[in-house]
């Protein structure tokens, strides 16, 4: 009996922990339904998706939202989004609904759709920025007209079993919960209105659910040691080893080889780590009061480029980061007074797009950090990051015992030089 109880406790703890990110403890995607008006057989709602994750954006091909209707609801029309399937609407005559499926699947519209199909914050192909990167772009919304539903607050039934793919698996959505109605200001900001009814759905991300293996790795080097610590072998799994491509392969010259597939299957460059992304951290220079780091991000996937990419790093000396030379930087303060985590991302129109694998498939920058005299040291790998995330997924670091170590003494050639000079002077004196 004790064994069963212990197993259940561990299972509950694990299920709660997998969706918790220590560097972004409050990060989530909140989906808000605001009922704006009643119709003869239902309601018109504005559905708004807020990405409150600090460094995890929703990348191309964008979000896919699904749910299960509580009764026999249908979607009469949508503005700013569409369902991927109409379903069986054969029982309707005259006015045909947009979707009759019990479990509709909704996607964002692509940029450039006609104005009469657009809604505010829509039509970005489902791409939504991270809240920490650009709050104004961390939102997506659409309007939906629902029929065969309740026509009052008491008769409306909330949808259930929400799912969010953004773009792949990894998100778990809770049940819809009724919350206080959203307030709106008129354009002149002199009058306040409110939704007839509002409910929220909260979705959290778990890297464990998204994939079995990491999607990036970290390599390390320093000026004080010739050793370069590479990414661990098969850091991201070697299941794609048989289908990888060498850098000089003729396959790369074929038309359409760089076109992404629907299932986002990668075409990776052959490496020992087999990761789509590698982050390299190089301790470059040591000054009296400062030290300098070079960070390089390399893409090894020939079928994927990364717009709105982000890099989150945890290191104790980020509280004294003095200058970042070619990335944007924003400190992340998940625990208030502890300033050891920061987010780096590209400068717009300069390096905010990480191209696919090849000569241009990398971005890099240098960091200048002021030394904390009470903590700074090059010993025991202190100069290397504690955690690294790329696009919200944690990267695999090398084992600590493989980090470039600080030599205990100067090189032998330097140590022998004074002895050689003394011997030379002695010989000259004797001669």
C-alpha positions in Angstrom: 0.0 0.0 0.0 2.8 2.4 0.9 4.5 1.7 -2.4 1.3 2.6 -4.3 0.8 5.8 -2.3 4.5 6.8 -2.9 4.2 6.1 -6.6 1.0 8.2 -6.8 2.7 11.1 -5.0 5.7 11.0 -7.3 3.4 10.9 -10.3 1.5 13.9 -9.1 4.6 15.9 -8.3 6.1 15.1 -11.7 2.9 16.0 -13.6 2.9 19.4 -11.8 6.6 20.0 -12.3 6.9 19.3 -16.0 5.1 22.5 -17.0 7.1 24.7 -14.6 10.1 26.6 -15.9 12.4 28.0 -13.1 13.6 30.9 -15.4 10.0 31.8 -16.3 7.8 30.6 -13.5 4.8 32.7 -14.5 5.0 32.0 -18.3 1.8 30.8 -20.0 -0.5 31.3 -23.0 -3.8 32.7 -21.9 -6.8 32.4 -24.3 -9.6 34.8 -23.4 -13.2 34.5 -24.8 -15.2 37.8 -24.6 -18.8 37.5 -25.6 -19.6 40.8 -27.3 -23.3 40.3 -28.4 -26.1 37.8 -28.5 -27.6 36.5 -31.7 -31.0 34.7 -32.3 -29.3 31.3 -31.7 -26.0 32.0 -30.0 -23.4 34.7 -29.6 -20.5 36.6 -31.2 -17.2 36.3 -29.3 -13.7 37.8 -29.6 -11.1 35.2 -28.9 -7.7 36.7 -27.8 -4.5 34.7 -27.3 -1.9 36.4 -25.0 1.6 34.9 -25.0 2.8 35.7 -21.4 6.0 33.7 -21.9 9.1 35.8 -21.5 11.4 34.1 -24.0 9.3 31.5 -25.8 7.5 32.7 -28.9 5.2 30.9 -31.2 7.1 30.4 -34.4 6.2 29.6 -38.0 4.0 27.7 -39.1 2.1 29.2 -36.1 -0.5 28.2 -33.5 -3.3 25.7 -33.9 -6.2 26.0 -31.4 -8.8 23.3 -30.8 -11.6 22.6 -28.4 -14.7 20.4 -28.0 -18.2 22.0 -28.0 -20.3 21.3 -24.9 -23.6 20.9 -27.0 -24.3 20.9 -30.7 -22.8 24.3 -31.4 -21.7 25.4 -34.9 -19.6 28.2 -36.2 -21.5 30.5 -38.5 -18.6 32.7 -39.5 -15.1 33.8 -38.5 -13.1 36.9 -39.0 -9.3 36.8 -38.6 -9.0 33.0 -38.5 -10.5 29.9 -40.1 -11.1 26.3 -39.3 -9.1 23.7 -41.2 -12.2 21.6 -41.9 -15.8 22.5 -42.4 -17.3 19.1 -41.4 -20.7 17.7 -42.3 -23.2 20.6 -42.7 -25.6 18.7 -44.9 -28.6 19.2 -42.5 -28.4 22.9 -43.1 -30.3 24.5 -46.0 -29.7 28.0 -47.3 -27.2 29.6 -45.0 -24.3 27.0 -44.5 -22.1 27.4 -41.4 -18.4 27.9 -41.6 -17.8 24.8 -39.5 -20.1 22.0 -38.1 -17.4 19.8 -36.5 -17.8 18.8 -32.8 -14.1 19.4 -32.4 -13.1 22.4 -34.6 -9.4 23.2 -35.3 -8.7 26.9 -35.8 -5.6 28.5 -37.4 -4.6 32.1 -38.0 -5.0 33.7 -41.5 -1.9 34.5 -43.5 -0.7 38.1 -44.1 -2.2 39.9 -47.0 -5.8 38.5 -46.8 -8.6 40.9 -47.9 -9.5 43.6 -45.4 -13.0 42.3 -44.9 -11.5 39.1 -43.5 -9.1 40.8 -41.1 -9.5 41.4 -37.4 -7.2 43.3 -34.9 -4.0 41.4 -34.1 -4.7 38.8 -36.7 -3.3 37.5 -39.9 0.3 36.9 -39.0 0.3 33.2 -40.0 0.0 32.3 -36.3 3.4 33.7 -35.3 3.3 35.4 -31.9 6.2 37.1 -30.2 7.4 36.4 -26.7 6.1 38.8 -24.0 9.6 39.7 -22.9 10.7 40.4 -26.5 7.8 42.6 -27.8 4.6 42.8 -25.8 2.7 44.6 -28.6 3.2 41.6 -30.9 2.6 38.9 -28.2 -1.1 38.8 -29.0 -3.3 37.2 -31.6 -7.1 37.4 -31.9 -10.1 36.6 -34.0 -13.9 36.9 -34.0 -16.2 33.9 -34.1 -20.0 33.8 -34.5 -21.4 30.7 -32.7 -24.9 29.2 -33.4 -27.1 26.6 -31.8 -25.7 27.7 -28.4 -27.1 29.4 -25.4 -28.4 33.0 -25.7 -27.8 34.2 -22.1 -25.2 33.9 -19.4 -27.2 31.1 -17.8 -27.7 29.0 -20.9 -24.2 29.3 -22.5 -22.1 26.2 -22.1 -18.3 26.7 -22.0 -16.2 24.7 -24.6 -14.0 22.0 -23.1 -10.9 20.0 -23.8 -8.8 22.8 -25.3 -5.7 22.0 -27.2 -2.9 24.3 -28.4 -0.1 23.4 -30.8 2.4 26.2 -31.2 3.4 24.9 -33.7 4.0 21.3 -32.3 3.1 19.6 -29.1 4.2 20.6 -25.6 1.3 22.7 -24.4 -1.3 21.5 -21.9 -4.5 23.6 -21.5 -6.6 23.7 -18.4 -10.4 24.0 -18.3 -12.2 27.2 -19.3 -13.0 29.3 -16.2 -15.5 32.2 -16.0 -13.8 35.4 -14.9 -14.9 39.0 -14.4 -16.0 40.5 -17.7 -13.4 42.4 -19.7 -13.7 46.2 -19.8 -13.1 48.2 -23.0 -12.5 51.9 -23.6 -14.1 53.7 -26.5 -11.6 55.3 -29.0 -12.1 58.7 -27.3 -11.4 57.0 -23.9 -14.5 58.7 -22.3 -16.7 55.7 -22.1 -16.1 52.2 -20.6 -18.0 49.2 -21.9 -17.7 45.5 -20.9 -18.1 42.1 -22.4 -21.4 40.3 -21.7 -19.4 37.3 -20.4 -15.7 36.3 -20.3 -13.9 33.0 -19.7 -10.2 32.2 -19.7 -8.2 29.2 -20.7 -4.6 28.9 -19.5 -2.0 26.7 -21.4 1.4 25.9 -20.1 4.5 24.5 -21.9 6.5 21.4 -21.0 9.7 20.6 -22.9 9.2 17.0 -21.7 5.9 16.7 -23.6 7.3 18.6 -26.7 10.1 16.2 -27.5 12.2 13.3 -26.2 15.5 15.0 -26.8 16.8 18.6 -26.5 16.7 20.7 -29.6 20.0 22.6 -29.0 23.4 22.1 -27.3 26.2 24.3 -25.9 29.9 24.2 -26.6 32.6 26.1 -24.6 36.1 27.5 -25.0 38.3 30.1 -23.4 41.5 32.1 -24.0 43.3 30.4 -21.1 43.0 26.9 -22.4 43.5 25.5 -25.9 40.9 22.9 -25.3 37.5 23.4 -26.9 34.7 21.5 -25.1 32.3 20.4 -27.8 28.6 19.6 -27.5 28.0 16.1 -26.1 27.8 13.4 -28.7 24.2 12.7 -29.8 23.1 15.6 -27.5 19.8 15.9 -29.5 19.5 12.2 -30.3 20.9 10.5 -33.3 17.7 9.3 -34.9 18.4 11.6 -37.9 22.0 10.4 -38.3 21.1 8.2 -41.3 19.5 11.1 -43.1 21.9 13.9 -42.4 23.7 15.8 -45.1 27.4 16.7 -45.3 28.3 20.3 -46.0 29.6 19.6 -49.5 26.7 17.3 -50.6 25.2 17.7 -54.0 21.8 17.4 -52.4 22.0 21.0 -51.2 22.0 22.3 -54.8 18.7 20.6 -55.6 15.6 22.8 -56.1 13.3 22.9 -53.0 15.7 21.2 -50.6 15.3 24.1 -48.2 11.5 24.1 -48.3 10.0 23.1 -44.9 7.8 20.0 -44.7 4.4 20.0 -43.1 5.6 17.8 -40.2 8.7 20.1 -39.8 11.0 17.1 -40.3 14.6 18.6 -40.2 17.3 18.1 -42.7 20.4 18.3 -40.5 24.0 18.8 -41.3 26.0 15.8 -40.2 27.6 16.5 -36.8 28.6 14.4 -33.8 25.9 16.1 -31.7 23.1 16.1 -34.3 21.5 19.2 -32.9 19.6 21.7 -35.1 21.1 24.6 -33.0 24.5 25.0 -31.3 25.3 27.9 -28.9 29.0 28.5 -28.4 30.2 30.4 -25.4 33.8 31.7 -25.6 35.6 33.5 -22.8 37.6 35.9 -25.0 39.5 38.4 -22.9 40.4 39.3 -19.3 40.8 42.9 -18.3 41.6 44.5 -15.0 38.0 45.4 -14.1 36.1 43.6 -16.9 36.0 40.4 -18.9 34.7 39.7 -22.4 32.6 36.9 -23.8 31.8 36.0 -27.4 28.5 34.2 -28.1 27.7 32.5 -31.4 24.5 30.7 -32.5 24.8 28.3 -35.4 21.9 26.7 -37.3 22.5 23.2 -38.6 19.0 22.7 -40.1 18.8 23.2 -43.9 15.0 23.4 -43.8 14.4 25.9 -41.0 15.3 29.5 -40.4 14.4 31.3 -37.2 12.6 34.6 -37.1 12.2 36.4 -33.7 14.8 34.0 -32.2 15.7 34.4 -28.6 18.5 33.2 -26.3 18.1 33.1 -22.5 21.2 32.7 -20.4 21.7 32.2 -16.6 25.0 33.4 -15.2 25.7 35.2 -11.9 27.7 38.0 -13.5 24.8 39.1 -15.7 23.9 41.6 -12.9 27.0 43.6 -14.1 26.6 43.3 -17.8 28.0 46.5 -19.2 27.6 46.3 -23.0 26.1 44.0 -25.6 27.5 44.7 -29.1 25.2 43.3 -31.7 22.2 41.7 -29.9 19.3 43.3 -28.0 19.3 42.4 -24.3 16.7 42.4 -21.6 17.2 41.2 -18.0 14.8 38.7 -16.7 13.9 38.9 -13.0 11.8 35.9 -12.2 12.6 36.2 -8.5 12.8 39.9 -8.1 16.1 40.8 -6.5 18.1 38.0 -8.2 19.5 39.4 -11.4 21.3 36.5 -12.9 19.2 35.7 -16.0 18.9 37.6 -19.3 17.4 37.3 -22.7 19.3 38.1 -25.9 17.5 38.6 -29.3 18.3 40.0 -32.7 18.2 43.6 -33.8 15.3 44.3 -36.2 16.3 44.2 -39.9 19.9 43.3 -38.9 20.2 39.9 -37.3 16.7 39.1 -36.0 16.5 36.3 -38.7 18.8 33.3 -38.2 19.1 31.8 -41.6 19.1 28.0 -42.4 22.3 26.0 -42.3 25.1 27.2 -44.5 27.5 30.1 -44.7 24.9 32.6 -43.4 23.3 30.3 -40.8 24.8 32.0 -37.7 24.6 35.1 -35.6 27.1 36.3 -33.0 27.8 39.0 -30.5 30.2 39.9 -27.7 29.4 40.8 -24.1 31.4 43.0 -21.8 30.9 42.3 -18.1 32.2 44.1 -15.1 33.9 41.9 -12.5 32.3 41.3 -9.2 35.3 41.3 -7.0 33.6 39.2 -4.3 32.7 36.4 -6.7 34.6 36.6 -10.0 37.0 33.8 -10.8 38.0 31.7 -13.8 38.3 28.6 -11.6 36.0 25.6 -11.7 34.1 26.8 -14.8 32.6 29.8 -13.1 32.9 31.8 -16.3 30.5 29.5 -18.2 26.7 29.7 -18.1 24.5 27.7 -15.7 21.6 27.4 -18.1 21.0 28.2 -21.8 17.7 28.3 -23.6 17.2 28.8 -27.4 13.6 29.8 -28.4 12.4 28.7 -25.0 13.9 25.2 -25.0 16.7 24.3 -22.7 20.0 23.4 -24.4 22.2 20.5 -23.3 25.4 21.7 -21.6 28.6 19.6 -21.5 29.4 17.7 -18.3 31.2 20.1 -15.8 34.3 17.9 -15.7 34.9 18.6 -19.4 34.9 22.4 -19.1 38.1 24.2 -20.2 40.1 24.4 -16.9 42.3 27.1 -15.7 46.0 25.9 -15.8 47.7 25.6 -12.4 50.9 27.2 -13.7 52.3 29.0 -16.7 53.3 27.1 -19.9 56.5 25.1 -19.7 58.1 27.3 -22.4 57.6 30.4 -20.2 58.9 28.6 -17.1 62.1 27.5 -18.8 62.9 30.9 -20.2 64.4 32.5 -17.1 66.5 29.4 -16.4 67.8 29.5 -19.9 68.8 33.2 -19.5 70.6 32.4 -16.2 72.5 29.6 -17.8 73.5 31.9 -20.7 74.8 34.6 -18.3 76.7 31.9 -16.3 78.4 30.6 -19.5 79.3 34.1 -20.6 80.8 34.9 -17.2 82.9 31.7 -17.2 83.9 32.2 -20.8 
